[in-house]
């Protein structure tokens, strides 16, 4: 499996101002740090839950079409841009959108051939010959994101702000249990 984000979100779901309000910080001397911590917490949340919060474009590469469904590794999926593959003649082909179905209501989303259709059979079968470009995310703005996700990001960033040393000799402060509870609601049940 090969997965790459090719078009990043245009905004962060938790702004520096949002994070400062959560932490009850009024001074501006650590705004850069606070904004970076919120972005890092968002990245951690997205990686741990395999969720895309703000709309982004991804390319998922696989070597062969499966015998069953193709399970997309990021949720929620908004749309498929295209599915391209190399045929036996080393020519790049596009699998017609009318020949497959995207089930984006399931989590994770799945692609399968349309009724009375099959996966292309003329693939050359070399490493990452099939590229699925798709758009994922809850929407284009923070208001489109689930409240639980935004709260998890704020909680984690605040914890990192208060506990900056990872190798303290005594009194390590664990990440609050509330973070696990917030993130668990976004777990899709798959194991990597």
C-alpha positions in Angstrom: 0.0 0.0 0.0 1.2 3.5 -0.8 -0.8 6.5 0.3 0.0 10.2 -0.3 -1.8 13.4 0.3 -1.4 15.4 -2.9 -3.6 18.5 -2.0 -3.6 19.6 1.6 -6.4 21.4 3.4 -6.5 25.2 3.1 -7.3 25.7 6.8 -6.6 24.1 10.2 -9.7 22.9 12.0 -8.5 24.4 15.3 -7.0 27.9 14.9 -4.5 29.4 17.2 -7.3 31.6 18.6 -9.5 28.6 19.2 -6.7 26.8 21.0 -5.8 29.8 23.1 -9.4 30.2 24.2 -9.5 26.6 25.1 -6.4 27.0 27.2 -7.4 30.3 28.6 -4.3 32.0 27.3 -4.6 35.7 26.6 -0.9 36.7 25.9 0.3 36.5 22.4 4.0 35.7 23.0 3.5 32.0 22.4 1.1 32.1 19.5 3.4 30.4 17.1 4.0 27.5 19.5 0.3 27.2 20.3 -0.6 27.1 16.6 2.1 24.5 15.9 0.8 22.3 18.7 -2.7 22.5 17.4 -1.6 21.5 14.0 0.5 18.7 15.4 -2.4 17.5 17.5 -4.6 17.5 14.3 -2.0 15.5 12.5 -1.9 13.0 15.3 -5.7 12.7 15.5 -5.9 12.2 11.7 -3.1 9.6 11.7 -4.5 7.7 14.7 -8.1 7.6 13.5 -7.5 7.5 9.7 -9.9 10.4 9.4 -9.4 13.5 7.2 -11.0 16.5 8.9 -10.7 19.3 6.3 -11.1 18.4 2.6 -7.9 17.1 1.0 -7.0 15.0 -2.0 -5.2 11.6 -1.6 -3.7 9.1 -4.0 -3.9 5.5 -2.9 -1.7 3.1 -4.9 -2.1 -0.7 -5.0 -0.4 -3.3 -7.1 -3.4 -5.4 -8.2 -7.1 -5.1 -8.3 -8.5 -7.4 -5.6 -11.0 -10.2 -5.9 -13.3 -8.3 -3.6 -13.7 -4.6 -2.7 -11.0 -2.0 -2.5 -11.1 -0.5 0.9 -9.9 3.1 1.0 -7.7 3.9 4.0 -8.9 7.4 4.8 -12.4 8.4 5.8 -14.8 10.1 5.1 -14.5 9.9 1.4 -16.4 12.6 -0.6 -15.6 11.4 -4.1 -13.3 9.5 -6.5 -11.5 11.8 -8.9 -10.2 8.9 -11.1 -8.7 5.4 -11.0 -5.8 5.0 -13.3 -3.7 1.8 -14.0 -1.0 0.6 -16.3 -2.1 -2.0 -18.8 -0.1 -4.9 -20.3 1.3 -2.6 -22.9 2.7 -0.2 -20.3 0.0 2.4 -21.3 -1.7 4.5 -18.6 -5.5 3.8 -18.7 -8.4 5.3 -16.8 -11.0 2.9 -15.4 -14.4 4.4 -16.4 -16.4 5.8 -13.5 -19.5 4.0 -14.9 -17.7 0.7 -14.4 -17.3 1.0 -10.6 -19.3 2.0 -7.5 -18.1 4.0 -4.5 -19.8 3.1 -1.3 -19.0 6.1 0.8 -21.7 5.5 3.4 -19.6 2.7 4.9 -16.6 3.4 7.0 -14.1 2.8 5.6 -15.4 3.6 2.1 -15.2 0.9 -0.5 -15.0 0.6 -4.3 -16.3 -2.3 -6.2 -17.2 -3.0 -9.9 -20.6 -1.9 -10.9 -23.3 -4.5 -11.6 -22.3 -6.8 -14.5 -18.8 -5.2 -14.6 -15.4 -6.5 -13.5 -12.1 -5.0 -12.5 -9.9 -4.3 -15.5 -8.1 -7.5 -16.4 -5.3 -6.1 -18.6 -3.2 -4.7 -15.7 0.5 -5.5 -15.9 0.7 -6.3 -12.1 3.8 -4.3 -11.1 4.3 -2.6 -7.9 1.8 0.3 -7.4 0.4 0.2 -10.9 -3.0 1.2 -9.8 -3.6 4.8 -8.5 -6.9 5.8 -6.9 -7.2 9.6 -6.5 -9.9 10.5 -4.1 -11.2 13.5 -2.1 -11.7 13.0 1.7 -12.8 15.1 4.6 -15.8 16.3 6.5 -15.8 19.6 4.6 -13.9 22.8 3.8 -14.3 24.5 7.2 -13.9 23.8 10.9 -17.6 24.0 11.3 -18.0 20.9 9.2 -15.8 18.8 11.6 -17.3 16.7 14.4 -17.1 18.4 17.8 -15.5 15.4 19.3 -12.6 15.6 16.9 -12.1 19.3 17.6 -12.2 18.7 21.3 -9.6 15.9 21.1 -7.3 18.2 19.2 -7.6 21.0 21.7 -7.2 18.6 24.6 -4.0 17.1 23.2 -2.5 20.4 22.2 -3.2 21.8 25.7 -1.6 18.8 27.2 1.5 19.2 25.1 1.7 22.9 25.9 1.6 22.2 29.7 3.9 19.1 29.6 6.7 20.1 27.2 9.3 17.7 28.4 8.9 14.1 27.3 11.8 12.8 29.4 11.1 14.3 32.8 12.8 12.3 35.5 9.8 12.3 37.8 6.1 13.0 37.8 5.3 12.3 34.1 1.8 13.4 33.2 0.0 11.0 31.0 -2.3 12.2 28.2 -5.8 12.6 29.7 -8.1 9.6 29.5 -10.7 11.9 27.9 -8.5 11.9 24.7 -8.9 8.1 24.3 -12.6 8.4 24.8 -12.9 11.2 22.2 -10.8 9.4 19.7 -12.4 6.0 20.1 -15.7 7.3 18.6 -13.8 7.7 15.3 -12.2 4.3 15.2 -13.5 2.3 12.2 -12.6 -1.1 13.6 -9.9 -1.9 11.2 -6.4 -2.9 12.3 -3.3 -1.8 10.3 
